[in-house]
Amino acid sequence: MLSRIAGTAPAQFTYGFAGSCISLGRKSGILQFARKDDTAVNRYFSGRIAASVKEAVCKGTVWGMRREARKPGSTFWFKGGARPEQPVFAPQVVTET
C-alpha cells in the first residue's frame, strides 16, 4: 500500500500455503496440511485439536496485521513455490455402436 501511495512499484509478493482450516462448529474442525504450492498432502488433524489450532491461526493473523500496521515489513510469510505441472484431463466421449 505504501509503495502505491508513494507512486513506486510494489515489491514482488509470493506466498506459500501451509494448509487449510475448516470449522465444524466451535469445538470441532479439520486442519489439512498442504505443500507450498497449495497441493494437499495426506496428513490432517480433526476434532478439538484442529479447532484450537484454527482459532490460534485466526488470532495470530489479526495480531500479525496489527503488528505490520505498526511496524511495516515485520510480518513473516511462507515463501511460495512453483506449482507442479498438472495433467490435463480431456473428457472422454463414450458412444455405443
C-alpha positions in Angstrom: 0.0 0.0 0.0 2.7 2.4 1.0 4.5 2.0 -2.3 1.3 2.6 -4.3 0.8 5.8 -2.3 4.4 6.9 -3.0 3.9 6.2 -6.7 6.5 3.4 -6.9 6.2 -0.2 -8.0 5.4 -2.6 -5.1 7.8 -5.4 -4.3 7.0 -8.8 -5.8 4.9 -10.9 -3.4 4.9 -14.6 -3.3 3.1 -16.6 -0.6 3.3 -20.3 0.3 0.5 -22.2 1.9 0.9 -24.4 5.0 -2.6 -25.8 5.0 -6.3 -25.1 5.2 -8.5 -24.9 8.3 -12.2 -25.7 8.3 -14.6 -25.1 11.3 -17.2 -27.6 12.1 -18.8 -25.7 15.0 -17.0 -24.1 17.9 -15.5 -27.3 19.2 -14.5 -29.3 16.1 -12.7 -28.7 12.9 -10.3 -30.1 10.2 -6.8 -28.9 9.6 -5.5 -30.2 6.2 -1.7 -29.7 5.6 -0.5 -28.6 2.1 2.7 -28.1 0.2 3.9 -24.6 -0.5 2.1 -24.6 -3.9 -1.2 -25.4 -2.1 -1.5 -29.1 -3.1 -2.8 -31.1 -0.3 -0.8 -33.8 1.4 -2.2 -36.9 3.0 -1.9 -35.5 6.6 -4.6 -33.9 8.7 -5.9 -33.3 12.2 -9.5 -33.2 13.2 -11.6 -32.6 16.3 -10.9 -30.3 19.2 -7.2 -30.0 18.4 -7.9 -28.8 14.9 -10.5 -26.3 16.2 -7.9 -25.0 18.7 -5.2 -24.6 16.0 -7.7 -22.8 13.7 -8.6 -20.4 16.5 -4.9 -19.7 17.1 -4.3 -19.1 13.4 -7.1 -16.6 13.3 -5.9 -14.8 16.4 -2.4 -14.8 15.1 -3.5 -13.4 11.7 -5.2 -10.4 13.4 -2.1 -10.0 15.7 0.2 -10.0 12.7 -1.9 -7.5 10.8 -1.8 -5.1 13.8 1.9 -5.6 14.1 2.5 -5.0 10.4 0.5 -1.8 10.6 2.7 -0.5 13.5 6.0 -1.8 12.0 5.9 -2.3 8.2 8.0 -5.2 7.0 7.8 -7.2 10.2 5.4 -9.9 9.0 6.7 -13.4 8.3 5.4 -15.1 5.1 5.9 -18.6 3.9 7.7 -18.4 0.6 5.6 -19.8 -2.3 6.9 -22.5 -4.6 6.2 -23.2 -8.2 3.1 -25.3 -8.8 4.0 -28.6 -10.5 2.6 -29.2 -13.9 -0.9 -30.7 -13.7 -2.0 -33.2 -16.3 -4.9 -32.0 -18.5 -7.8 -34.4 -18.4 -9.9 -34.3 -21.5 -13.4 -35.6 -21.2 -13.9 -38.9 -22.9 -16.9 -39.4 -25.2 -18.5 -42.8 -24.9 -20.6 -43.9 -27.9 -22.4 -47.2 -28.2 -22.2 -49.0 -31.5 
